[in-house]
Amino acid sequence: MQAGTYEWKSDFALKHIAEGEARGEAGGEAKLLLTVLETRGFTIDDDLRERITTCQDHEQLHTWARRAATAESLDEVFT
């Protein structure tokens, strides 16, 4: 059997695989948001970095990203 070709069938496995994928996607979205903020010249302190990287809510990350594109301050992004 080749790696990556096995199809998980149990509800337990499928649930945890889906959760892992969602966490991975949120992590990627968080990294992209940090990149946008840093590119725009915002200084990201440790507390804000943690708030962003621990967020698992895709809609919240998308909202912040949309705001980050045009915001004049971090307050405009995160309030």
N, C-alpha and C positions, 0 to 999 in steps of 0.2 A: 504494500500500500504506500502510495506517495504522500508526503506531508501536504496538508492543506486540501486534500480531496475527500476526507471523511465527512459524511453528513450526519450531524448530531440530530437525534430524534427525540430525546427526552425533554419534557417541559423544563426541567431544572437546568439542563445544559443550554437550551435555547434562550431561556430567560437571562442567564448570566453572560452569555455571548453577546446578546443584544445590549445589556447594560454596559458591558465593556466597550462595545463599539460606540455607544452614546457618549461615554466618558471620553473616549478618544477624540470624537468629533468636537466635543465641547473644549477639550484641551487645545485642539488645533485652532478653533475659533478664538479662544483666549489669546493664544500666541499672535494671531493675526491682529487682533485688537491692540495688543501691546505694541506691535510693530507700527501700526498706523499712528498711535498716540506719540510714540517716540519720534517717528519721522516728522510729525507735525511740530515737534519741539517741546512737547510736554514732559515735565519731570515726573516720573512715577516713583512714589515712595514705596517702602516695603509693605505697608498696610494696604495700599491700593493695589499693588501687584498681587498680593494674596487674595484680595476680594475678587479680582478678575480671574485669577487662575483656579480658584476653588468654585467658581460659579458653574453650575451644571445646567442652568436654565438657558436653553438655546435662544428663546425669544428675547430674554434680557440681554444676552451677549449681542444679538443682532440690533437691538435698540441702541445699546451703547455704541456699537460700530457705526450706525447711521448718524448718530449725533457727533461722533468723533470726526467724521468727515468734514464738518463745517463749524464746529464749536470754536469759540474764542478762548474758552477756559475749561478746566476740568470740571468745574461746577456745572457747566452747561451739559456735560456728558453724563454725569453721575447723580444729578438731582432731578 
